[in-house]
């Protein structure tokens, strides 16, 4: 699987888990109705946080990001929903030929690029 695609998926998943954790914290500490949201989304977010860091380092190496871009990509995992903002920012600045066209064949071999 392409590094940037994994990065994009983990960035979105990490942001969704942040949202679930924030809702869970609201339910636990503000309304004091349940702890289930923190229990579930805390675990999910922890795993997705680590997955996002690994995916960021992978795509940084694969696409030869600068140290500053890599640093900001890693730092985007800390504030809620910032991974979405960083992912969109990076996607707009990728070279034009770096995204394969779905269903396209490689050099006439009939092998699809994925």
Secondary structure, 3 states (H helix, E strand, C coil): CCHHHHHHHHHHHHHHHHHHHHHHHHHHHHCCCCCHHHHHHHHHHHHHHHHHHHHHHHHHHHCCCCHHHHHHHHHCCCCCCHHHHHHHHHHHCCCHHHCCCCCCECCCCCCECC
